[in-house]
């Protein structure tokens, strides 16, 4: 009794599926980046905006560049990332220091 296919059978059987599987994974990854940029941008308004703002901007830019299906969410993430940095700039100007607290 053989539970698994031989290496040559497995390679020939998965070859046609690998291109479509790779495409689905790429789209899913890009959509995930758009959602992550939105969540990190939103979270960055509250804490760690010096780190989360630029990360949200980069994730949104990569998601838009790769052609995400969640374009609106990526644009919101981009806007929130920029807003994170503007909030940081406003608090830095008010306190004259890089660290701030509520």
Legacy VTK file of the C-alpha trace (Angstrom):
# vtk DataFile Version 3.0
C-alpha trace
ASCII
DATASET POLYDATA
POINTS 102 float
0.000 0.000 0.000
1.411 3.349 -1.077
0.122 6.422 0.732
1.925 9.078 -1.292
2.698 9.525 -4.974
6.221 9.238 -6.258
8.194 12.429 -6.799
7.777 12.386 -10.604
4.005 11.799 -10.350
3.619 14.593 -7.813
5.620 17.039 -9.947
3.649 16.309 -13.111
0.302 16.452 -11.331
0.982 19.763 -9.582
2.626 21.599 -12.509
-0.588 22.897 -14.139
-1.992 23.955 -10.776
1.120 25.759 -9.575
0.621 28.827 -11.802
-2.997 29.349 -10.751
-2.179 28.588 -7.124
0.658 31.114 -7.202
-1.644 33.749 -8.703
-4.310 33.211 -6.020
-1.709 33.402 -3.271
-0.262 36.600 -4.741
-3.663 38.305 -4.878
-4.476 37.140 -1.360
-1.116 38.466 -0.119
-1.704 41.812 -1.815
-5.187 42.100 -0.323
-3.709 41.241 3.064
-1.158 44.023 2.670
-3.947 46.515 1.943
-5.867 45.456 5.049
-2.699 45.464 7.173
-1.829 48.988 6.026
-5.312 50.167 7.026
-5.163 48.498 10.449
-1.607 49.675 11.180
-2.429 53.201 10.058
-5.474 53.263 12.313
-3.552 51.831 15.238
-0.706 54.262 14.597
-2.965 57.195 15.392
-3.009 55.961 18.983
0.406 54.401 19.633
3.830 54.096 18.000
3.019 56.371 15.084
6.703 56.911 14.336
6.949 53.195 13.443
3.444 52.256 12.327
2.951 55.283 10.064
5.821 54.525 7.666
5.014 50.786 7.732
1.395 51.549 6.756
2.604 53.810 3.929
4.972 51.178 2.546
2.414 48.362 2.749
-0.238 50.488 1.049
2.160 51.539 -1.706
3.213 47.939 -2.385
-0.404 46.763 -2.387
-1.400 49.494 -4.834
1.630 48.813 -7.023
0.779 45.104 -7.202
-2.858 45.855 -8.088
-4.861 44.859 -5.046
-8.572 44.206 -5.268
-8.998 46.228 -2.061
-7.846 49.511 -3.560
-9.999 51.650 -1.248
-8.608 50.003 1.843
-5.045 50.503 0.578
-5.746 54.187 -0.081
-7.184 54.547 3.424
-4.068 52.888 4.824
-1.901 55.300 2.858
-3.884 58.276 4.143
-3.813 57.037 7.722
-0.057 56.440 7.509
0.451 60.027 6.401
-1.933 61.187 9.158
0.172 59.254 11.691
3.235 61.209 10.687
1.320 64.506 10.736
0.043 63.780 14.252
3.591 62.985 15.340
4.822 66.212 13.766
2.108 68.230 15.542
2.964 66.734 18.929
6.673 67.192 18.370
6.104 70.860 17.540
3.917 71.323 20.611
6.293 69.604 23.061
9.617 70.342 21.340
10.604 66.721 21.855
10.406 63.464 19.865
8.488 61.598 22.569
4.948 62.543 23.492
2.187 61.287 25.716
-1.488 62.006 26.131
LINES 1 103
102 0 1 2 3 4 5 6 7 8 9 10 11 12 13 14 15 16 17 18 19 20 21 22 23 24 25 26 27 28 29 30 31 32 33 34 35 36 37 38 39 40 41 42 43 44 45 46 47 48 49 50 51 52 53 54 55 56 57 58 59 60 61 62 63 64 65 66 67 68 69 70 71 72 73 74 75 76 77 78 79 80 81 82 83 84 85 86 87 88 89 90 91 92 93 94 95 96 97 98 99 100 101
